Structure formats: C-alpha cells, structure tokens
C-alpha cells in the first residue's frame, strides 16, 4: 500500500494523495478516457494519412451495393475500414495502420495501464456476438458466434434499445479497463434476426483465424444482404471464345469456394466480360486468367487475397497472376475513363 506522499502507482508522476488515493474508480475512468482519446486519434490518423487507400475501399463497397440503404451502407463501409486498420498490411513486412500508430504512441503514454491496454489492441478482431445476459447497468455478457469465446462488454448508448438476451452485435471489441468496448461502429439486431444471422455465420466458423480475417468482407456482405440475390451464371454474358467462358466459370467457382456473395460474383463476371470485349484475349489456361481477375477485383471490390493464396487455389504461379492482373487492371481503368 503506497503512502500519502509516495508517487502514485498509476504512473501519472503525481503524489498518491493527489492522484488515486481513495478513488480507484476514478483511475478506471481516466484510463477509459485516455483509451477513448487514443481511438479518436487512431481513426483520425488512418483517415488522413491513408485517405486514398481507404477511400478506394469505401467506393468499391458502394459500387457493389448501390441500392443498399445509405445509412446501413455507410456503417458497414466504416466497419470494413476498421478491419483494414487492424489487418491489412500496408508494408512488405506485414505492418498495419495500427502498428504504425502504436509505434508512434507507445513512448508518449505516461500511464502504464493505458499503454498495456493499447498494446493489446493489436489483436483486435471482428466479432459477431450473441448477448446472453446483462450483468450490470451497461455491461453485457455475450458469446462470439465465430469462436465460441465468452466476453463481457459495454455498448454505445444508442444500442441499448436493441440489446437484450438473444440480440446480436457486430463490431470490433477491444480491451478496456474493466470490460471490453468497441472500436469504430457497432451494428445490433433484435433477437428476431438472430437465427438468420447464425445461419450465415455457420459456414465461417470452421475457418482458421487467418482465413476468417481474409474473408471478413464476404461475411459482412452476407450479413448485409437480407434478400435472396439472383443466380449468377456465365451464360448471362456474351463471350468471343469458349476459353473466355471457361475462365468465367473458373472465376465463379473460385469465388464460391471463398463464399463470396452473389453481388461480388456478378461484379467479377461483369468486369471479366468487359475486359474480354475490349481485349478479346487468346487464352490457353483459363485458371491463370481467373486467378488474375480475382486478384484484380480487389482494386474495385471489398475482397482480399494474396497472389500466393490465389496461386495455390487456381494452380498457377504468382508471377503469372501478377502479369495478367496488371494487364486487366490497366484495361479496366482505361475503359472507365474513356
């Protein structure tokens, strides 16, 4: 137990009698306030320093769901941006936007508890939660439908009307002082929608963590789509050659292997058909162009895959994907600006 005139153990540099003596709850509030400020600074840094990269993703998401409700689309697009901040490498050494932010902040934070909690944010991942019970005035105990993990968390006040046992919550829970709280936007649904949400989540629960993180945009898109989408098929388009159609079929099969929603499938076939109409490529190996088209699709749609992963999936070399995808991206950009 520190004495009155000792330095406060919270790390503020003040004397104990002028800081945390007889007000431990106040310390928790201070830590939470500091974390809230750090969250604001993180999002501000991301949206200013990396505005171009992140804006491209926002635009790609709206292009896939042009008819979606504006408020819903903006919220979900913001969730994709938070996913990018924590998981999308921006450098060859796999450094993320959050890594850059943390490295710039860690030596400036005076309070050890705040510094420790900020470091844990590196492991922040998206979650789809089912509320099991309310344990306190603003604290809920939920189970992550993706991992089975149980967590205690708070919720923004605007979600209190929908938060009850059986409700679902979608967002990015991160450690705070006493309970987990959310970084970025949150989506909550009444229990009436839980069965449908569980059905959509079910096909992702057996994925490894890395695989799931890569497929988060697909799951998010599936959760957005409340209506049955029309069937997508290569026969809906005109092709110059059978090989071009075979490539479309290989591309469609590849996207379905990763459970991409029909809207992404349709966008992929539309862009592949557009490329074929412009270039009429002579194709020897459809899988090579299918892999390249899926890789190029990342520039206009909220999906994510590495050349290495696509090479394995389609049975082609990464160098082939690199060359072909560059060709496709160039043609599509020229067509868009023509």
C-alpha positions as CSV (number, residue, x, y, z in Angstrom):
1,X,0.0,0.0,0.0
2,X,1.6,3.3,-1.1
3,X,1.9,6.1,1.5
4,X,0.3,9.5,1.0
5,X,3.4,11.2,-0.3
6,X,4.7,8.3,-2.4
7,X,4.5,8.6,-6.2
8,X,1.1,7.2,-7.4
9,X,1.5,3.6,-8.7
10,X,-0.7,4.5,-11.7
11,X,2.3,6.1,-13.3
12,X,1.0,9.7,-13.6
13,X,4.0,11.1,-11.8
14,X,1.8,12.8,-9.1
15,X,1.8,12.0,-5.4
16,X,-0.6,9.3,-4.3
17,X,-2.6,11.7,-2.1
18,X,-3.2,13.9,-5.1
19,X,-4.0,11.2,-7.6
20,X,-5.5,7.8,-6.9
21,X,-5.9,7.6,-3.1
22,X,-9.4,6.7,-2.2
23,X,-10.6,7.0,-5.8
24,X,-9.7,3.8,-7.7
25,X,-12.9,4.1,-9.7
26,X,-11.7,7.5,-10.8
27,X,-8.5,5.9,-12.2
28,X,-10.6,3.5,-14.3
29,X,-12.4,6.4,-15.7
30,X,-9.2,8.2,-16.5
31,X,-7.8,5.1,-18.3
32,X,-11.1,4.8,-20.3
33,X,-11.0,8.5,-21.2
34,X,-7.4,8.1,-22.4
35,X,-8.4,5.0,-24.5
36,X,-11.3,6.9,-26.0
37,X,-8.9,9.7,-27.0
38,X,-6.5,7.2,-28.5
39,X,-9.3,5.6,-30.5
40,X,-10.2,9.0,-31.9
41,X,-6.6,9.7,-32.8
42,X,-6.2,6.3,-34.4
43,X,-9.2,6.8,-36.7
44,X,-8.1,10.3,-37.5
45,X,-4.6,9.3,-38.4
46,X,-5.9,6.4,-40.6
47,X,-8.4,8.6,-42.4
48,X,-6.0,11.4,-43.1
49,X,-2.6,9.7,-43.7
50,X,-4.1,6.7,-45.6
51,X,-7.1,8.5,-47.1
52,X,-6.6,7.4,-50.7
53,X,-6.3,3.7,-50.0
54,X,-9.2,3.7,-47.6
55,X,-11.4,5.8,-49.8
56,X,-10.9,3.4,-52.7
57,X,-12.4,0.7,-50.5
58,X,-15.3,2.8,-49.5
59,X,-16.1,3.5,-53.1
60,X,-15.7,-0.2,-54.0
61,X,-18.2,-1.2,-51.4
62,X,-20.8,1.3,-52.5
63,X,-20.3,0.1,-56.1
64,X,-21.2,-3.5,-55.1
65,X,-24.3,-2.4,-53.2
66,X,-25.6,0.7,-55.0
67,X,-29.2,0.1,-53.9
68,X,-28.5,-0.5,-50.2
69,X,-29.8,1.9,-47.6
70,X,-27.4,4.8,-47.3
71,X,-27.1,4.7,-43.5
72,X,-26.6,0.9,-43.4
73,X,-24.0,1.0,-46.2
74,X,-22.0,3.8,-44.6
75,X,-21.9,1.9,-41.3
76,X,-20.8,-1.3,-42.9
77,X,-18.2,0.5,-45.0
78,X,-16.9,2.1,-41.8
79,X,-16.6,-1.4,-40.3
80,X,-14.6,-2.5,-43.3
81,X,-12.2,0.4,-42.8
82,X,-11.7,-0.6,-39.1
83,X,-10.9,-4.2,-40.4
84,X,-8.3,-2.7,-42.8
85,X,-6.7,-0.6,-40.0
86,X,-6.1,-3.7,-37.9
87,X,-5.5,-6.4,-40.5
88,X,-4.4,-5.1,-43.9
89,X,-0.6,-4.9,-44.4
90,X,0.5,-1.5,-45.8
91,X,4.2,-2.5,-46.0
92,X,6.1,-5.6,-47.2
93,X,6.9,-6.5,-43.6
94,X,3.2,-7.0,-42.8
95,X,3.0,-3.7,-40.8
96,X,-0.6,-2.5,-40.5
97,X,-2.0,1.0,-40.0
98,X,-2.5,0.2,-36.3
99,X,1.1,-0.9,-36.0
100,X,2.3,2.5,-37.3
101,X,0.0,4.3,-34.9
102,X,1.1,2.2,-31.9
103,X,4.8,2.7,-32.6
104,X,4.3,6.4,-32.7
105,X,2.4,6.5,-29.4
106,X,3.8,3.9,-27.1
107,X,6.6,6.0,-25.7
108,X,4.4,9.0,-25.3
109,X,1.8,7.4,-23.0
110,X,2.6,8.0,-19.3
111,X,0.1,5.7,-17.6
112,X,1.3,2.1,-17.7
113,X,-2.2,0.6,-17.7
114,X,-3.2,2.7,-20.7
115,X,0.0,1.7,-22.5
116,X,-0.7,-2.0,-21.8
117,X,-4.3,-1.9,-23.0
118,X,-3.3,-0.1,-26.2
119,X,-0.8,-2.8,-27.0
120,X,-3.5,-5.4,-26.7
121,X,-5.5,-3.7,-29.4
122,X,-3.0,-5.2,-31.9
123,X,-5.1,-8.4,-31.6
124,X,-8.4,-6.7,-32.2
125,X,-10.6,-8.8,-34.5
126,X,-14.2,-8.5,-35.8
127,X,-16.8,-10.4,-33.9
128,X,-20.5,-11.4,-34.2
129,X,-21.8,-11.7,-30.7
130,X,-25.0,-13.1,-29.2
131,X,-26.0,-11.4,-26.0
132,X,-26.6,-14.0,-23.2
133,X,-27.3,-11.7,-20.3
134,X,-27.0,-8.1,-18.9
135,X,-24.7,-8.3,-15.9
136,X,-24.7,-4.6,-14.9
137,X,-26.4,-1.4,-16.0
138,X,-24.3,-1.1,-19.1
139,X,-22.4,-4.4,-19.2
140,X,-23.4,-7.4,-21.3
141,X,-22.1,-11.0,-21.3
142,X,-22.0,-12.4,-24.9
143,X,-20.7,-15.3,-26.9
144,X,-18.8,-14.8,-30.1
145,X,-20.6,-16.9,-32.7
146,X,-17.4,-17.3,-34.7
147,X,-15.1,-18.5,-31.9
148,X,-17.4,-19.6,-29.0
149,X,-15.5,-17.2,-26.7
150,X,-17.4,-15.5,-23.9
151,X,-16.8,-11.8,-23.3
152,X,-18.1,-9.1,-21.1
153,X,-18.5,-5.8,-22.8
154,X,-20.2,-2.4,-22.8
155,X,-22.3,-1.0,-25.7
156,X,-22.8,2.5,-27.0
157,X,-25.9,4.0,-25.5
158,X,-27.8,4.2,-28.9
159,X,-27.8,0.3,-28.9
160,X,-29.5,-0.1,-25.5
161,X,-33.0,-0.4,-27.0
162,X,-32.0,-3.4,-29.1
163,X,-29.6,-5.0,-26.6
164,X,-31.3,-7.9,-24.7
165,X,-30.7,-11.6,-24.3
166,X,-30.7,-13.2,-27.8
167,X,-29.8,-10.0,-29.6
168,X,-26.7,-10.0,-31.9
169,X,-24.0,-7.4,-32.0
170,X,-21.4,-6.9,-34.8
171,X,-18.3,-4.9,-34.3
172,X,-14.7,-4.9,-33.1
173,X,-14.4,-5.5,-29.3
174,X,-11.2,-4.4,-27.8
175,X,-9.8,-4.4,-24.2
176,X,-10.6,-1.5,-21.9
177,X,-10.0,-1.2,-18.2
178,X,-12.8,-3.3,-16.7
179,X,-14.7,-4.7,-19.7
180,X,-14.3,-4.8,-23.4
181,X,-15.6,-1.9,-25.5
182,X,-15.9,-1.4,-29.3
183,X,-13.6,0.4,-31.7
184,X,-15.5,2.0,-34.5
185,X,-19.1,1.5,-35.4
186,X,-21.4,-1.2,-34.0
187,X,-24.4,-2.9,-35.5
188,X,-27.0,-4.5,-33.2
189,X,-30.1,-6.6,-34.1
190,X,-33.1,-7.7,-32.1
191,X,-33.4,-11.5,-31.3
192,X,-35.9,-11.9,-34.2
193,X,-32.9,-11.7,-36.7
194,X,-30.5,-14.0,-34.7
195,X,-31.5,-17.3,-36.4
196,X,-30.8,-15.9,-39.9
197,X,-27.5,-14.3,-38.8
198,X,-26.4,-17.6,-37.2
199,X,-27.1,-19.4,-40.5
200,X,-24.9,-17.0,-42.4
201,X,-22.2,-17.2,-39.8
202,X,-22.2,-21.0,-39.7
203,X,-20.3,-21.5,-42.9
204,X,-17.4,-19.5,-41.5
205,X,-16.9,-21.0,-38.0
206,X,-14.5,-23.7,-39.1
207,X,-12.1,-21.4,-40.7
208,X,-8.6,-20.7,-39.3
209,X,-8.2,-17.2,-37.8
210,X,-6.1,-16.0,-40.8
211,X,-8.6,-17.4,-43.3
212,X,-11.5,-15.9,-41.5
213,X,-9.9,-12.5,-41.3
214,X,-9.3,-12.5,-45.0
215,X,-13.0,-13.4,-45.5
216,X,-14.5,-10.8,-43.2
217,X,-15.7,-8.6,-46.1
218,X,-17.5,-11.6,-47.5
219,X,-19.3,-12.4,-44.2
220,X,-20.1,-8.7,-43.7
221,X,-21.6,-8.6,-47.2
222,X,-23.6,-11.7,-46.5
223,X,-24.9,-10.2,-43.3
224,X,-25.9,-7.0,-45.2
225,X,-27.8,-8.9,-47.9
226,X,-31.3,-9.6,-46.4
227,X,-32.9,-10.6,-49.7
228,X,-32.3,-13.6,-51.9
229,X,-30.0,-12.5,-54.6
230,X,-30.5,-13.6,-58.2
231,X,-28.4,-16.5,-59.6
232,X,-25.2,-15.6,-61.3
233,X,-24.0,-17.6,-64.4
234,X,-21.6,-17.1,-67.3
235,X,-24.4,-17.8,-69.7
236,X,-25.8,-14.4,-68.9
237,X,-23.0,-12.9,-70.9
238,X,-21.7,-13.0,-74.5
239,X,-18.2,-14.4,-75.0
240,X,-16.0,-14.3,-78.0
241,X,-14.5,-17.8,-77.3
242,X,-15.2,-20.9,-75.2
243,X,-12.0,-20.3,-73.3
244,X,-13.2,-16.9,-72.1
245,X,-16.4,-18.5,-70.9
246,X,-14.4,-21.3,-69.2
247,X,-12.4,-18.6,-67.4
248,X,-15.6,-17.1,-66.2
249,X,-16.7,-20.5,-64.9
250,X,-13.4,-21.0,-63.1
251,X,-13.6,-17.5,-61.6
252,X,-17.1,-18.1,-60.4
253,X,-16.1,-21.4,-58.8
254,X,-13.2,-19.8,-57.1
255,X,-15.3,-17.0,-55.6
256,X,-17.9,-19.5,-54.4
257,X,-15.1,-21.5,-52.8
258,X,-14.5,-18.5,-50.6
259,X,-18.2,-17.9,-50.1
260,X,-18.3,-14.6,-51.8
261,X,-21.9,-13.1,-52.0
262,X,-23.7,-13.1,-55.4
263,X,-23.2,-9.3,-55.7
264,X,-19.4,-9.9,-55.8
265,X,-19.8,-12.8,-58.2
266,X,-21.8,-10.6,-60.6
267,X,-19.3,-7.7,-60.4
268,X,-16.5,-10.1,-61.1
269,X,-18.2,-11.6,-64.2
270,X,-19.2,-8.1,-65.4
271,X,-15.6,-6.9,-65.2
272,X,-14.2,-10.0,-66.8
273,X,-16.7,-9.7,-69.6
274,X,-15.8,-6.1,-70.0
275,X,-12.1,-7.0,-70.3
276,X,-12.9,-9.7,-72.9
277,X,-15.0,-7.3,-75.0
278,X,-12.1,-4.8,-75.0
279,X,-9.2,-7.1,-75.5
280,X,-10.6,-10.4,-76.8
281,X,-7.7,-12.3,-75.1
282,X,-6.4,-15.6,-76.6
283,X,-6.5,-17.9,-73.5
284,X,-4.5,-21.1,-73.2
285,X,-5.1,-21.7,-69.4
286,X,-8.4,-20.3,-68.1
287,X,-7.3,-20.8,-64.4
288,X,-4.4,-18.3,-65.0
289,X,-6.8,-15.5,-66.1
290,X,-9.4,-16.5,-63.4
291,X,-6.8,-16.1,-60.7
292,X,-5.6,-12.8,-62.2
293,X,-9.2,-11.5,-62.5
294,X,-9.9,-12.3,-58.8
295,X,-6.7,-10.6,-57.8
296,X,-7.6,-7.5,-59.9
297,X,-11.0,-7.5,-58.4
298,X,-9.5,-6.3,-55.1
299,X,-9.0,-2.8,-56.7
300,X,-12.7,-2.3,-57.1
301,X,-14.4,-4.6,-54.6
302,X,-14.2,-5.4,-50.8
303,X,-12.4,-8.7,-51.1
304,X,-8.9,-9.6,-50.1
305,X,-6.5,-12.3,-51.3
306,X,-2.7,-12.6,-51.8
307,X,-1.1,-13.8,-55.0
308,X,0.3,-16.7,-53.1
309,X,-3.1,-17.8,-51.9
310,X,-4.7,-17.4,-55.3
311,X,-1.8,-19.3,-57.0
312,X,-2.5,-22.2,-54.7
313,X,-6.2,-22.1,-55.2
314,X,-6.1,-22.0,-59.0
315,X,-2.9,-24.0,-59.5
316,X,-0.9,-21.3,-61.3
317,X,2.2,-19.3,-60.5
318,X,2.2,-16.0,-58.6
319,X,4.3,-14.4,-61.4
320,X,1.5,-15.3,-63.9
321,X,-1.1,-13.7,-61.7
322,X,1.0,-10.6,-61.3
323,X,1.4,-10.1,-65.0
324,X,-2.1,-10.9,-66.0
325,X,-3.8,-8.9,-63.3
326,X,-1.7,-5.8,-64.1
327,X,-3.0,-6.2,-67.7
328,X,-6.6,-6.5,-66.6
329,X,-6.4,-3.5,-64.2
330,X,-4.9,-1.3,-66.9
331,X,-7.6,-2.1,-69.4
332,X,-10.4,-1.7,-66.9
333,X,-9.0,1.7,-65.8
334,X,-8.7,2.8,-69.4
335,X,-12.3,1.7,-70.1
336,X,-13.6,3.5,-67.0
337,X,-12.0,6.8,-68.1
338,X,-12.8,6.5,-71.8
